[in-house]
Amino acid sequence: MSFPALALDGGSLFLRRLNGFGWWGGLTFALYLTQIALAAGANPLPLSLHPFNGALLLTASLILLAKVERRRAQPIPTEIL
């Protein structure tokens, strides 16, 4: 279940062309783990923070998506072709 978040973080650390996404990948992975930890507890306080952390996770994911799409939309230099 955590494979997409782990793959995103691992890819940004090990693939050179994704190095710019390392910070956002790590933040998304940390928020994902926090979301699981908040959902696993039965105490009222962690459960009340669950929607707020979900909103943070969604925001980080959408910013990462926007960064990826902006990078994909840039023209490829002719010397690379």
DOBAPA-302272 format. One record per residue: x negated, y, z negated of N, C-alpha, C, O in turn; residue in three letters. Coordinates in steps of 0.02 Angstrom, whole numbers, always signed. Layout:
SITE,nX,nY,nZ,caX,caY,caZ,cX,cY,cZ,oX,oY,oZ,resn
SITE,X,Y,Z,X,Y,Z,X,Y,Z,X,Y,Z,ALA $
...
# end
This chain:
SITE,nX,nY,nZ,caX,caY,caZ,cX,cY,cZ,oX,oY,oZ,resn
SITE,-40,-59,+0,+0,+0,+0,-43,+63,+0,-22,+115,+27,MET $
SITE,-101,+61,-29,-144,+120,-30,-194,+120,+28,-239,+161,+29,SER $
SITE,-186,+74,+75,-233,+69,+130,-237,+133,+172,-293,+154,+188,PHE $
SITE,-181,+166,+190,-188,+228,+230,-227,+283,+194,-269,+316,+225,PRO $
SITE,-215,+292,+130,-252,+344,+93,-325,+325,+86,-369,+368,+91,ALA $
SITE,-339,+262,+75,-408,+239,+70,-444,+244,+137,-502,+263,+139,LEU $
SITE,-410,+226,+191,-440,+230,+258,-454,+303,+277,-505,+318,+308,ALA $
SITE,-410,+348,+258,-420,+419,+273,-481,+446,+236,-522,+480,+265,LEU $
SITE,-486,+430,+172,-543,+454,+133,-608,+420,+156,-659,+454,+164,ASP $
SITE,-607,+355,+167,-666,+320,+190,-689,+342,+259,-749,+349,+272,GLY $
SITE,-641,+354,+304,-658,+377,+371,-691,+445,+370,-738,+458,+408,GLY $
SITE,-666,+489,+327,-695,+556,+324,-765,+555,+292,-804,+602,+303,SER $
SITE,-780,+504,+254,-846,+500,+223,-897,+465,+268,-956,+483,+267,LEU $
SITE,-875,+417,+308,-922,+376,+346,-926,+392,+421,-976,+375,+453,PHE $
SITE,-876,+424,+449,-878,+442,+520,-902,+515,+526,-873,+560,+496,LEU $
SITE,-953,+524,+564,-985,+591,+570,-937,+644,+596,-936,+700,+572,ARG $
SITE,-896,+626,+645,-851,+676,+675,-794,+695,+628,-759,+744,+641,ARG $
SITE,-784,+657,+575,-731,+673,+527,-757,+703,+462,-720,+709,+413,LEU $
SITE,-821,+722,+460,-850,+750,+399,-814,+812,+375,-812,+824,+315,ASN $
SITE,-788,+852,+419,-753,+913,+400,-689,+900,+361,-662,+946,+329,GLY $
SITE,-664,+839,+364,-602,+823,+329,-615,+788,+262,-567,+765,+230,PHE $
SITE,-677,+784,+241,-694,+749,+179,-659,+776,+118,-634,+738,+76,GLY $
SITE,-657,+842,+112,-627,+872,+53,-552,+858,+52,-524,+840,+0,TRP $
SITE,-518,+867,+109,-446,+856,+113,-430,+781,+105,-380,+764,+75,TRP $
SITE,-472,+738,+133,-461,+666,+125,-467,+644,+53,-427,+605,+28,GLY $
SITE,-518,+670,+19,-527,+654,-52,-471,+681,-94,-448,+647,-141,GLY $
SITE,-447,+742,-80,-391,+770,-117,-327,+729,-107,-291,+716,-154,LEU $
SITE,-314,+710,-45,-255,+670,-31,-258,+602,-66,-208,+579,-93,THR $
SITE,-317,+571,-66,-325,+507,-100,-316,+514,-176,-284,+472,-207,PHE $
SITE,-345,+567,-205,-337,+578,-277,-264,+592,-296,-240,+566,-347,ALA $
SITE,-230,+631,-256,-159,+644,-269,-117,+581,-262,-69,+571,-299,LEU $
SITE,-135,+538,-214,-99,+475,-205,-108,+431,-266,-60,+401,-290,TYR $
SITE,-169,+426,-292,-181,+386,-352,-145,+415,-413,-118,+378,-454,LEU $
SITE,-143,+481,-418,-107,+514,-472,-32,+500,-466,+2,+489,-517,THR $
SITE,-7,+500,-406,+64,+485,-395,+81,+415,-418,+134,+404,-448,GLN $
SITE,+39,+367,-404,+51,+298,-425,+47,+294,-502,+89,+260,-532,ILE $
SITE,-1,+327,-532,-8,+326,-605,+53,+358,-639,+76,+333,-690,ALA $
SITE,+78,+413,-611,+137,+445,-640,+199,+401,-634,+240,+400,-679,LEU $
SITE,+205,+366,-579,+263,+323,-569,+260,+261,-611,+312,+232,-627,ALA $
SITE,+200,+239,-629,+193,+177,-667,+213,+185,-740,+232,+137,-773,ALA $
SITE,+207,+245,-767,+223,+257,-837,+298,+260,-849,+337,+275,-804,GLY $
SITE,+317,+247,-911,+388,+250,-929,+402,+310,-974,+459,+321,-993,ALA $
SITE,+351,+349,-990,+361,+408,-1032,+395,+463,-993,+386,+469,-932,ASN $
SITE,+435,+504,-1026,+472,+557,-991,+427,+612,-961,+442,+637,-907,PRO $
SITE,+373,+631,-994,+330,+685,-968,+297,+667,-902,+301,+706,-855,LEU $
SITE,+263,+608,-896,+234,+592,-831,+286,+585,-776,+274,+603,-718,PRO $
SITE,+344,+558,-793,+397,+551,-742,+423,+620,-720,+445,+627,-663,LEU $
SITE,+422,+669,-764,+445,+736,-744,+394,+770,-699,+413,+814,-660,SER $
SITE,+330,+751,-701,+279,+780,-658,+275,+745,-590,+242,+769,-544,LEU $
SITE,+309,+687,-583,+306,+647,-522,+330,+687,-460,+295,+684,-409,HIS $
SITE,+386,+723,-462,+406,+762,-402,+358,+818,-385,+346,+832,-326,PRO $
SITE,+330,+852,-434,+282,+905,-422,+220,+878,-387,+195,+908,-340,PHE $
SITE,+194,+822,-412,+135,+793,-380,+152,+767,-310,+110,+770,-265,ASN $
SITE,+213,+743,-301,+234,+722,-234,+234,+781,-185,+216,+773,-127,GLY $
SITE,+255,+839,-209,+254,+899,-166,+182,+919,-149,+168,+939,-93,ALA $
SITE,+137,+914,-198,+66,+929,-185,+38,+880,-134,+0,+899,-89,LEU $
SITE,+55,+816,-141,+31,+765,-95,+57,+778,-24,+20,+772,+24,LEU $
SITE,+120,+796,-18,+149,+812,+47,+114,+873,+78,+99,+873,+138,LEU $
SITE,+102,+924,+38,+69,+985,+63,-1,+969,+88,-21,+991,+142,THR $
SITE,-40,+931,+49,-108,+913,+70,-107,+871,+133,-150,+880,+177,ALA $
SITE,-59,+826,+139,-54,+784,+199,-37,+825,+260,-64,+814,+314,SER $
SITE,+9,+874,+253,+27,+915,+310,-29,+962,+331,-38,+975,+391,LEU $
SITE,-67,+988,+284,-124,+1030,+301,-176,+988,+338,-205,+1011,+387,ILE $
SITE,-188,+927,+315,-235,+883,+348,-212,+867,+419,-252,+866,+466,LEU $
SITE,-147,+854,+427,-120,+841,+494,-129,+902,+539,-147,+894,+598,LEU $
SITE,-116,+961,+513,-124,+1021,+554,-197,+1031,+575,-211,+1051,+631,ALA $
SITE,-244,+1017,+529,-315,+1023,+546,-335,+973,+601,-372,+990,+647,LYS $
SITE,-310,+912,+596,-326,+861,+646,-297,+880,+713,-332,+876,+764,VAL $
SITE,-235,+902,+715,-204,+921,+778,-237,+982,+809,-243,+986,+870,GLU $
SITE,-258,+1030,+768,-292,+1088,+795,-359,+1068,+826,-379,+1094,+878,ARG $
SITE,-394,+1022,+793,-458,+999,+820,-448,+960,+884,-489,+965,+930,ARG $
SITE,-395,+920,+888,-381,+882,+949,-362,+927,+1007,-374,+910,+1065,ARG $
SITE,-333,+986,+992,-311,+1031,+1045,-368,+1072,+1074,-359,+1103,+1127,ALA $
SITE,-426,+1073,+1042,-482,+1111,+1067,-510,+1078,+1130,-511,+1017,+1134,GLN $
SITE,-531,+1117,+1179,-559,+1087,+1240,-625,+1053,+1226,-663,+1074,+1182,PRO $
SITE,-638,+1000,+1263,-700,+963,+1257,-754,+998,+1299,-743,+1012,+1358,ILE $
SITE,-812,+1013,+1269,-866,+1045,+1308,-887,+1000,+1367,-886,+939,+1361,PRO $
SITE,-905,+1031,+1423,-922,+993,+1482,-987,+954,+1475,-996,+903,+1508,THR $
SITE,-1033,+976,+1431,-1096,+940,+1424,-1086,+873,+1388,-1129,+829,+1393,GLU $
SITE,-1030,+865,+1352,-1016,+801,+1319,-990,+750,+1369,-1004,+691,+1364,ILE $
SITE,-952,+774,+1419,-924,+729,+1469,-979,+703,+1511,-967,+663,+1557,LEU $
# end
